[in-house]
Structures are given as structure tokens and as C-alpha cells.
Amino acid sequence: MSVQVSRRRFTVDEYHRMLEAGILGEDDRVELINGEVVEMAPIGSRHAACVKRLNTLFALQVRDRAIVGIQDPIRLGEFSEPQPDITLLRPRPDYYAAGHPTSEDVLLVIEVAETSAEYDRQVKVPLYARAGIPEVWVVDLAGEAVEVYREPAGNSYRQMRRLGRGETVSPEALPNLALAVDDILG
């Protein structure tokens, strides 16, 4: 005999009310993915170092062409509010104080994967594609590569390239900004 289990999906607004009510704490490592509150993997030292490197690399080159977000929420519709490791956002004078960025504001999302590469590929990349995020990078620390996803189409991206050491990568929105994969991986 099989048992049917019903799941209740939470909206972004309900998720925020859980934070306001103290059900979820400000320091809890969770995000809302497709209506489910998902606990994020702990941040290892290689992961943290990579995020710091990316922040430094982008901060030195982006200047006023984009806002660099570090592990900040982005609102993707009614049921998802992930917190990617790095986002490049369209410049806005209020730096998004009036509300979290939405998919229309995002130029690039970067997920750094020390232990979460499969989850990022199977869950987060399709989520970003459905939301119309134009470009996603998955930094695969274990595989020593940067996967570049472009041209969202439904649940996937039309283009995917895997770049290794000795190669460079540029965000499509900022083609003059070139980063060495070696510099990203450390």
C-alpha cells in the first residue's frame, strides 16, 4: 500500500513572515526553493575563500557597471528566494534597499560548489533558467572547473561550457571583464 504525502509550499511572503516571527532565525542557513525551506550546506574554507576571491576580482573590475551581491537573496517569483554566492546586479541608486532583486535585475549568478555541485546543477541551475536569469556559473571546486550556462530556455540553458585551469571566462553582460579560471579556483 502506498501513502500519498501532501506537501505545503510556502510563498516568499510566508517565508518572510516566518523570519519576522522568529520561526527561522536571521543566522539560519536556509533558502526558499520551489516553495520548500531548504537548509544550505555549511560553508567550508575552500568555498569561503573562493567567494572572497570572486568578490575581490569583481570589485576591482566592475566599478559602477554592476552591483556585486554576496550571498544575498534574489526573489524569483512567488515560491523561490535563493541566496546565490555571488550576483552581479544592474546598478540601482538605492542598492536594492526597497526590495530584494528579481530576475530582471540579475546579470549573473555564481554558485560556488565545494560539496553541492550536483544539487546546484540539478536544482538551482534549472530554477535560474525558469526565472530567465541570463547567465549562471557553477564553480566546481572539486572538479577544478567553472561551468558557464547561458541562454535560458525552459528548465535549462541552451549553452553550457566547462572551463578549466589555463582558461578565462567573461560575463556576457560585461564582456570586457575577463577572469582567469586559475584566479577563481585559487
N, C-alpha and C positions, 0 to 999 in steps of 0.2 A: 504494500500500500504506500503510495506516495503522498506526501503532505505538501500542500501549497502554502508558501510563505509569502505574505504581503509585505512589501517594503513601503515605507512612507518617505517620499522625497521631500527634502526641505528646500525652500526658496532662499535666495540670497537675503531677502529681508528677514526671514525667520532665523537664519544663521546669525545675522547681526543682532537680533533680539536675544539669542542665546548668549552672545558675548556680553551684551548690556546687562542681562540678568545674572551674570556670573556663572552660568552653566558651563560655559567654556571660558577659560582664562586667557588673558592677553598674551601670556607666555606659552600657552599650549601650542604645540607644533601640529596644527591641523589646517586643512583647507576644504572647501566645498567643491566636490567634483560630481557632476551629474546628479545633484540633489543629495549626495551622501557626504557626511562629515568623515574625512579620511585623515588618519594620523600619518604624518610625514616621517620618513626615516630620520634618525638622528644625523646630525651633520658631523662627518668625520673631518680629520685635519686636512687631508688632501682636497676634499670638497671645499672646505672653508678657504684654503689657500688659493684655489682656482677662482673662486668668486672674488676674492680680494684682487687677484691679478687682473681679471676681466674688468673690474671696477676701475683699477688704475689705468689699464690700457685704453678704455673708453673715455675716461675723464680727461686724459691727456690729449685725445684727438677729436672728441665730439664737440666740445665747447658749447656754442649756442644752437647747434643744429639738431640737438635732441636732448631729452632729459634721461639720465641714467637712473633706473629704479633697481634697488637691491632687495630681493625677497619681499616685494610689496604686492598687495593684492591687485588683480585686474578682474573686473566684472565681465563675465562672458554669458550674457543672457540671464534668464530667471533662476537657473539652477546651478551655476558654477561660478566660483570665485577662487581660482588657483593663485598661488604665490610663487611664480617662477623665480629662479635665482637671479636673473638679470632681465630687465626690459629696457629697450630703447623706445622712448615715447615722443610723440610730437610735442614740440615746445608749447607751453601754455604759461601765461604770466602768473597764474596762481599756483603753479606746480601741483595741480590736481587737489588743492585743498577743498574745493567744492564737491568733490566726489572721486571715487576711485576711477582710474582709466577704464575705458571699454575697448573692445576690439578695434574700433575705428581710430583709436589713439595710439595703437601699438605698431611700431615699425619692425621690431624684432623681439623675440622671446628666446632666452637661453636657459636650458635646464642642464645643470651640472650633475652627472651621474657617477657616483662612486660605487653605489650598490643598487641603484634604481634604474639602470638603463632599460631593462625590459618593460618596466612599468611606464617609464617615460615614453618609450616607443609605442606601446600598445594602448595606453590610456590617454596620456597627456597630448601627444602629437595629434591623434585624431580629434581630441577636444579642441585644440587650437585650429585645426583645419576647418572643423564645422563652424567655428566662430569667425572664420575668414582672416585669421592672423596671417599676414603675407609671408612671413619667414620665421622659421624656428631652427635653432641649433641645439643639438644634444651633444654635450661634451662628455664623451665616454672615456673616463679616466682609466678604467681597467683595459680597455681596448686601444688606448692612446690614439684617439681619433676625434674629430669633430664631424658630426653628421649635420648636413645642411639640407633643410626641407624648404621648398619654395613652390609657389603656385597652388594654393589650396583648392581642392575640388571635392566637395562632399566630406567624407571621413578621412581623406588622405591628401597627400601632396603629389602633384604631377612630377616634380623633380626631387630627387634625393641624391646627394653626393656625400661620400665618406672621404674626408681628408685626413692625411696622416702627417707625421713629422716631416719637415722639409717643405711643406706646402703652406700657402697663405689663403686666407679667407676674408671676404669683404661683405658687409651687409649690403643687400641690394638697394636699400634706401639711401645708403651713404657709400657709393662705390669707390670713392677716393680714400676711404678708411680701410687700410689693409692690415690684418693681424696675422702674424706668423703662428701656425698651429703649435710650434715649439714654445712660443711665449705663453700661449693659453694653457698648455699642459704643464708647463714648468719643468 
